[in-house]
């Protein structure tokens, strides 16, 4: 990627955690030589252009004039400052060139291993989240984006958080911890409620909720409608979020069937960039550089639609059935539909990176507006058959099968001085992920207060990635995904639990869990057969 900046203007570039490849950053300001190793990022190679200095400082032997250009490299949620400094000898020992002039710099940087940052980021990616037993984690990145389902907590009955690998009943992908959300129960008495709150910077939230109570002794309906918005503390950092939650249920003597649907609609202005103290001294504490560009006369402007736009729709059909005195059956079908894009103004970008240049032209630049779109479906089922003899022995047989099908599309909707065809795409690729599991769990109290459990799980995960990406190799060829990876896991878990008295207990358990790589891992290591992560958990 690249940045075009004026002298002394801070530059920011984002590095993904565990990024292995070298990253090329083009900067139009700075010294001709750079020396840097700060935090967990180092400069490994520098290439510079030749530009005559506009000002020369003479008769300063041994004096090092520091460049005020700073490069901010963002790794996960941690910012690393690269202090760039250097000097240019002009053939006279006591002559030092000042750096108050633009110069072309190709800066190659790489991330060094940082155990704190890497471990924190890995743990955040490996927490399994479920709603009524249905996975919430994005199948490709393994993350949960709560902004896609705003105010979901208003429809939660309870939230259970468990550390460690977790049992199979808490989610097949449980790896570092599990968060299990049970949505609200339908009340037996009709009710209606309205909640409203407000705060600084135009922040407000409104929620309407209702329940019908029991209708005809078997039916019930419950719903919620929410609106959240803020103008934001930073300039233009506005947020507009909307969501609803609706469930209908049928209650029989031995049967409960629920249909649940909820969604989220997001529109947020970009406020991702870091603001340095120097920028704050120039533009104020609320300065936000996202969407910033300059016209031909050097006047600064901000792009109005520098926004993230996403809609996520969830459907769940849950069936709970009593099968006599000892058995129960639980089955859940689900579908999650995601669709959205983020749009941004890019200044001075190389046109070949967007398939807009003539063949062989890798230098021409222009301003443009692009969109990065996602269109994905996630669907499947989970189920379990439970046995309880009411005398200290319980067992569960369960499993699930989930499919993810997602398109990643890049579009250019405008470019300065370039004719753009309608719906012009510069990349389009598809990813499919198949995730299946089967498990058995037995819990037995063989002495009063002392019980043991065993949980054995088999899990299969496979990922197929095909199509053109937005990356190019060193020969200026657009990278084409052709990745197929499959993983098979056996995850055993054992444990003992002793209830000493109503107030004290002790336990011990041993678990093994494994997790496949994410999409970003494969993107950064094309053609490599990556190994799965393995967690051995003693408690």
C-alpha positions in Angstrom: 0.0 0.0 0.0 1.1 3.6 -0.1 0.7 7.0 1.4 1.2 10.4 -0.1 1.9 13.0 2.5 3.4 16.5 2.9 6.6 17.0 4.8 6.3 16.3 8.6 2.9 14.7 8.1 2.6 11.4 10.1 1.9 8.3 8.1 0.0 5.2 9.3 0.1 1.7 8.0 -1.6 -1.4 9.4 0.2 -4.7 9.8 -1.7 -7.9 10.5 -0.6 -10.0 13.4 1.6 -12.9 12.3 2.2 -11.2 9.0 5.3 -13.0 7.5 5.7 -11.2 4.2 7.7 -7.9 3.9 5.5 -4.9 3.4 6.2 -2.1 1.0 5.3 1.4 2.1 5.7 4.3 -0.2 6.1 7.7 1.4 6.6 11.0 -0.4 8.4 12.7 2.5 11.4 11.9 4.7 15.2 11.4 4.7 17.1 9.5 2.2 18.4 7.0 4.8 16.4 5.5 7.5 17.6 3.6 10.6 14.9 2.0 12.8 14.1 -0.9 15.0 11.3 0.0 17.4 8.9 -2.3 19.4 8.2 -5.4 17.4 8.7 -3.9 13.9 12.0 -3.4 12.1 13.1 -1.8 8.8 14.8 -4.5 6.8 15.4 -2.6 3.5 15.1 0.9 2.2 15.1 2.1 -1.4 15.1 5.8 -2.1 14.8 8.1 -5.0 17.2 11.0 -5.8 15.8 14.5 -5.1 18.0 17.6 -4.7 17.7 19.1 -1.3 16.1 22.5 -0.9 18.1 23.5 2.1 21.6 22.7 3.2 23.0 23.2 6.7 26.8 23.8 6.6 29.6 23.8 9.2 27.8 21.4 11.6 30.4 18.6 12.1 28.9 15.5 13.8 25.5 17.0 13.9 22.5 14.8 13.1 19.4 16.6 11.9 16.4 14.5 12.7 13.5 14.1 10.3 10.1 14.8 11.8 8.3 12.2 9.7 6.8 9.4 11.9 5.4 6.1 10.6 2.7 4.5 12.7 2.4 0.8 12.2 -0.7 -0.8 13.7 -0.5 -4.4 14.8 -3.8 -5.7 16.0 -4.9 -3.1 18.6 -1.3 -2.1 19.4 0.4 0.8 17.7 4.1 0.8 17.2 5.9 4.1 16.5 8.7 3.9 13.9 10.9 6.9 14.5 12.6 7.6 11.2 15.9 9.4 11.2 19.0 9.6 9.1 21.3 11.9 7.2 22.7 12.4 3.7 26.4 13.1 3.2 27.0 15.4 0.3 30.7 14.7 -0.3 31.9 17.0 2.5 32.5 15.6 5.9 31.0 18.5 7.8 28.1 19.1 5.5 24.7 17.6 6.5 21.6 17.9 4.3 18.4 18.9 6.0 15.3 16.9 5.3 12.8 19.6 4.6 12.0 18.3 1.1 10.0 15.5 -0.5 11.8 12.3 -1.4 10.5 9.0 -2.6 11.1 6.2 -0.1 10.2 2.5 -0.4 10.3 1.3 3.1 10.2 -2.5 3.7 9.2 -3.4 7.2 8.3 -6.7 8.9 6.8 -7.6 12.3 9.0 -9.2 14.9 7.7 -11.7 17.3 6.1 -10.1 20.3 4.8 -12.8 22.7 2.5 -10.4 24.6 0.7 -8.9 21.5 0.7 -12.2 19.6 -0.8 -14.2 22.5 -3.4 -11.6 23.3 -4.5 -11.5 19.6 -4.6 -15.3 19.3 -6.7 -15.6 22.4 -9.2 -13.0 21.2 -9.6 -15.0 18.0 -10.2 -18.3 19.7 -13.1 -17.6 22.0 -16.1 -19.6 20.8 -19.4 -17.6 20.9 -22.8 -19.2 20.6 -26.4 -18.0 20.8 -28.8 -20.9 21.8 -26.0 -23.3 20.8 -25.7 -21.8 17.3 -22.2 -20.5 16.4 -21.8 -16.7 16.2 -18.1 -16.6 15.2 -17.3 -15.6 11.6 -16.3 -18.8 9.9 -13.3 -17.2 8.0 -11.8 -14.9 10.6 -13.0 -16.7 13.8 -14.0 -13.3 15.2 -17.3 -11.9 16.4 -18.3 -8.5 15.3 -20.8 -7.3 17.8 -21.4 -4.1 15.8 -23.3 -6.4 13.4 -25.9 -7.3 16.0 -26.2 -4.1 18.1 -28.1 -4.2 21.4 -28.2 -8.0 21.3 -27.7 -8.0 25.1 -31.2 -6.5 25.5 -32.5 -9.9 24.3 -30.3 -12.1 26.4 -31.7 -14.2 29.3 -28.2 -15.2 30.5 -24.6 -15.2 29.4 -22.3 -18.1 30.5 -18.6 -17.6 30.2 -16.2 -20.6 30.6 -12.4 -20.5 30.5 -10.3 -23.2 29.0 -11.1 -25.6 26.2 -14.7 -26.1 27.2 -16.8 -29.2 26.7 -18.3 -30.2 23.3 -21.8 -29.2 24.5 -20.6 -25.6 24.7 -19.6 -25.5 21.0 -17.5 -27.6 18.7 -15.0 -24.9 18.1 -14.3 -24.1 21.7 -10.6 -23.4 22.0 -9.5 -20.8 24.5 -12.8 -20.0 26.2 -16.5 -20.1 25.4 -19.3 -17.5 25.7 -22.8 -19.0 25.6 -25.8 -16.7 25.3 -29.3 -17.9 25.9 -31.9 -15.5 24.4 -34.8 -14.2 26.5 -37.6 -16.4 27.6 -41.1 -15.6 26.5 -43.1 -14.3 29.4 -46.6 -15.6 30.3 -47.9 -12.1 31.0 -48.3 -9.5 28.3 -46.0 -6.5 28.7 -44.6 -3.5 26.9 -41.5 -1.4 27.5 -39.7 1.6 26.2 -36.1 2.5 27.2 -34.3 5.6 26.2 -30.8 7.0 27.1 -28.6 9.8 25.9 -25.2 11.2 26.4 -22.5 13.5 25.0 -21.6 14.1 21.4 -25.1 13.3 20.2 -25.2 9.8 21.6 -28.6 8.2 22.1 -30.2 4.8 22.3 -33.9 3.8 22.1 -35.4 0.4 22.6 -39.0 -0.8 22.3 -39.9 -4.3 23.6 -43.0 -6.3 24.0 -44.4 -9.8 24.8 -47.9 -11.1 24.2 -47.9 -13.6 27.0 -49.5 -17.0 26.4 -52.0 -17.1 23.5 -54.4 -19.9 23.4 -52.4 -21.8 26.0 -49.7 -22.8 23.5 -48.4 -19.8 21.6 -46.3 -16.7 22.5 -44.7 -13.9 20.7 -41.9 -11.5 21.8 -40.0 -8.7 20.1 -37.6 -5.8 20.4 -36.6 -2.9 18.2 -33.5 -0.8 18.9 -31.8 2.3 17.5 -28.3 3.5 18.5 -26.6 6.6 17.1 -23.8 9.0 17.9 -22.0 11.9 16.2 -18.7 10.6 17.8 -16.0 12.5 19.7 -13.7 12.6 16.6 -14.6 14.6 13.6 -17.3 12.9 11.4 -17.0 9.7 13.5 -20.7 9.1 13.3 -22.4 5.8 14.1 -25.9 4.7 13.0 -27.0 1.2 14.2 -30.4 -0.5 14.1 -31.6 -3.9 15.1 -34.5 -6.1 15.9 -35.2 -9.3 17.7 -38.4 -11.4 17.2 -39.3 -14.9 18.4 -42.4 -17.0 18.2 -42.9 -20.2 20.2 -45.2 -23.1 20.5 -45.5 -25.0 23.9 -46.9 -28.5 24.0 -46.9 -31.1 26.8 -43.6 -32.5 25.7 -42.6 -30.2 22.9 -41.2 -26.7 22.6 -40.6 -25.2 19.1 -39.1 -21.7 18.7 -38.5 -19.6 15.6 -36.1 -16.7 16.3 -34.9 -14.0 13.9 -32.7 -11.0 14.7 -30.6 -8.6 12.7 -28.3 -5.6 12.7 -27.9 -2.7 10.3 -24.6 -0.7 10.6 -23.4 2.5 9.0 -20.3 4.0 10.6 -17.9 6.7 9.3 -14.3 5.6 9.4 -12.3 6.7 12.4 -9.6 4.1 12.2 -6.5 6.3 11.9 -4.3 7.3 14.8 -4.0 11.0 15.5 -0.6 12.1 16.7 0.1 14.9 19.1 1.6 16.9 16.3 -1.6 16.6 14.2 -3.6 17.5 17.2 -1.5 20.7 17.6 -2.3 21.6 14.0 -5.9 20.5 13.6 -7.3 20.0 17.2 -7.9 17.0 19.4 -10.8 15.7 17.4 -8.9 15.6 14.1 -9.8 12.5 12.0 -7.8 11.9 8.8 -10.0 9.3 7.4 -11.6 10.4 4.1 -9.1 13.3 3.7 -8.0 14.4 0.3 -6.7 17.5 -1.5 -8.0 19.1 -4.7 -5.8 20.5 -7.5 -5.5 23.8 -5.7 -4.2 22.2 -2.5 -7.4 22.7 -0.6 -8.3 20.0 2.0 -11.6 18.1 1.8 -13.2 15.1 3.3 -15.1 12.4 1.5 -18.7 12.2 2.8 -19.3 8.5 2.3 -16.1 7.2 3.9 -18.2 4.6 5.6 -18.6 1.0 6.7 -22.0 -0.5 5.7 -23.2 -3.9 6.7 -26.4 -5.9 7.3 -26.5 -9.2 9.1 -29.7 -11.3 9.3 -30.0 -14.4 11.6 -32.7 -17.1 11.5 -32.9 -20.0 14.1 -35.5 -22.8 14.3 -35.2 -24.7 17.7 -37.0 -27.9 18.6 -36.8 -29.4 22.1 -38.6 -32.7 22.6 -39.1 -34.9 25.7 -38.8 -38.6 24.7 -40.2 -40.3 27.8 -38.8 -40.1 31.3 -35.0 -40.4 30.5 -34.4 -38.9 27.1 -34.6 -35.5 25.5 -33.8 -34.4 22.0 -32.6 -30.9 20.9 -32.3 -29.8 17.3 -31.4 -26.4 15.9 -31.4 -25.2 12.3 -29.8 -21.9 11.4 -29.1 -19.4 8.6 -27.0 -16.2 8.8 -27.0 -13.9 5.8 -24.3 -11.1 5.7 -24.1 -8.4 3.0 -22.2 -5.1 3.1 -19.2 -3.1 2.0 -16.9 -0.3 3.1 -16.2 2.6 0.8 -13.2 4.9 0.9 -11.4 7.7 -1.0 -7.8 6.7 -1.9 -5.4 9.5 -2.9 -2.5 8.9 -5.3 -2.8 5.2 -5.8 -1.1 3.1 -8.5 -3.8 2.3 -11.0 -2.4 -1.1 -11.9 -3.4 -2.3 -8.4 -7.0 -1.7 -9.5 -6.7 -3.0 -13.1 -7.1 0.5 -14.4 -3.7 1.0 -16.1 -2.4 0.1 -19.5 -0.5 -3.2 -19.8 3.0 -2.8 -18.5 2.3 0.6 -16.8 3.0 0.1 -13.1 3.7 3.7 -12.1 0.7 5.9 -13.1 -1.2 7.1 -10.1 -4.5 8.8 -9.5 -7.2 9.4 -6.9 -10.0 7.0 -6.8 -13.0 5.7 -4.7 -13.3 2.0 -4.1 -15.6 -0.4 -2.3 -14.7 -3.7 -0.7 -17.8 -5.9 -0.5 -18.8 -9.1 1.2 -21.8 -11.3 0.4 -22.0 -14.5 2.6 -24.2 -17.2 3.8 -23.6 -19.4 6.9 -26.1 -22.2 7.5 -26.3 -25.7 9.1 -27.7 -27.6 12.1 -26.7 -28.7 15.6 -28.3 -31.5 17.6 -28.0 -33.6 20.7 -29.7 -36.6 22.3 -29.6 -36.6 26.1 -30.0 -39.4 28.6 -30.4 -39.1 32.4 -31.2 -42.1 34.5 -31.9 -39.8 37.5 -29.4 -41.8 39.6 -26.2 -40.0 38.8 -25.6 -41.1 35.2 -26.1 -38.8 32.3 -24.9 -39.0 28.7 -25.1 -36.9 25.5 -24.6 -37.8 21.9 -24.4 -34.8 19.6 -23.0 -33.1 16.6 -23.5 -30.6 13.9 -22.7 -29.6 10.3 -22.2 -26.0 9.2 -21.4 -24.5 5.8 -20.0 -21.0 5.0 -20.1 -19.6 1.5 -18.7 -16.1 1.1 -17.9 -13.8 -1.8 -15.2 -11.0 -1.6 -15.6 -8.4 -4.2 -13.6 -5.2 -4.9 -15.1 -2.4 -7.0 -13.9 1.0 -8.2 -16.8 3.5 -8.6 -14.7 6.5 -9.6 -11.2 7.4 -10.6 -9.8 10.8 -11.4 -9.1 11.1 -15.1 -10.1 7.5 -15.8 -13.3 6.2 -17.4 -14.9 3.5 -15.2 -17.3 1.0 -16.5 -20.5 0.4 -14.3 -20.0 -2.2 -11.6 -16.3 -2.4 -12.5 -14.6 -5.2 -10.4 -10.9 -5.4 -9.8 -11.0 -8.6 -7.7 -13.6 -11.3 -7.0 -12.9 -14.4 -5.0 -15.0 -17.0 -3.1 -14.4 -19.0 0.1 -16.3 -22.1 1.2 -15.8 -23.7 4.6 -17.3 -27.0 5.8 -17.3 -27.7 9.5 -18.7 -31.0 11.0 -18.4 -32.6 14.3 -19.7 -35.6 16.4 -19.2 -36.1 20.1 -20.2 -38.3 23.0 -20.1 -37.2 26.7 -20.7 -39.2 29.8 -21.0 -37.9 33.4 -21.2 -40.5 36.3 -21.4 -39.9 40.0 -19.8 -43.1 41.4 -19.6 -41.9 45.0 -21.8 -39.4 46.8 -20.5 -36.0 45.8 -17.7 -37.4 43.6 -18.3 -37.6 39.8 -16.2 -38.0 36.7 -16.8 -37.1 33.0 -15.4 -38.1 29.7 -16.0 -36.2 26.5 -14.7 -37.5 23.1 -15.1 -35.3 20.0 -14.2 -35.8 16.3 -14.2 -32.6 14.2 -13.6 -32.0 10.5 -12.9 -28.6 8.9 -12.1 -27.8 5.3 -11.6 -24.5 3.5 -11.7 -23.8 -0.3 -10.6 -20.4 -1.6 -10.7 -19.5 -5.3 -10.5 -16.4 -7.5 -8.6 -13.1 -8.0 -7.5 -11.2 -4.9 -6.4 -7.6 -4.4 -2.8 -8.6 -3.9 0.0 -8.6 -6.5 3.3 -10.5 -6.6 6.8 -9.1 -7.3 6.2 -9.6 -11.0 3.1 -7.3 -10.9 0.8 -10.3 -11.4 -2.5 -10.4 -9.6 -2.6 -13.2 -7.2 -5.2 -15.9 -7.9 -6.5 -18.0 -5.0 -6.4 -21.7 -5.5 -6.4 -23.1 -1.9 -7.8 -26.3 -0.6 -7.1 -27.4 3.0 -8.7 -30.0 5.2 -8.2 -30.8 8.9 -9.4 -33.7 11.1 -9.3 -33.4 14.8 -9.8 -35.8 17.8 -10.4 -33.7 21.0 -10.6 -35.7 24.2 -11.5 -34.3 27.6 -11.6 -35.9 31.1 -12.4 -34.6 34.5 -13.2 -35.2 38.2 -15.5 -33.1 40.4 -15.9 -33.4 44.2 -18.6 -31.5 46.1 -17.1 -31.3 49.7 -20.1 -29.4 51.1 -22.7 -26.9 49.8 -20.0 -24.2 50.0 -16.8 -25.9 48.8 -15.8 -28.1 45.9 -12.6 -29.2 44.1 -12.2 -30.3 40.5 -9.5 -31.3 38.0 -9.6 -31.9 34.3 -7.5 -32.4 31.2 -8.5 -31.3 27.7 -7.1 -31.2 24.2 -8.5 -28.8 21.6 -7.4 -28.0 18.1 -8.2 -25.1 15.8 -7.6 -24.7 12.1 -5.9 -21.5 10.6 -8.0 -18.5 9.7 -8.4 -16.9 6.2 -5.7 -14.3 7.0 -3.3 -17.1 7.8 -3.8 -18.7 4.4 -3.7 -15.4 2.6 -0.3 -14.6 4.2 1.1 -18.1 3.4 -0.3 -19.1 0.0 0.6 -22.6 -1.1 1.7 -23.6 2.4 0.1 -26.5 4.3 -0.3 -24.7 7.6 -0.6 -26.7 10.8 -3.5 -26.4 13.2 -3.1 -24.9 16.6 -3.2 -27.3 19.6 -4.2 -26.5 23.1 -3.4 -28.8 26.0 -5.4 -27.6 29.0 -4.7 -28.8 32.6 -6.9 -27.4 35.4 
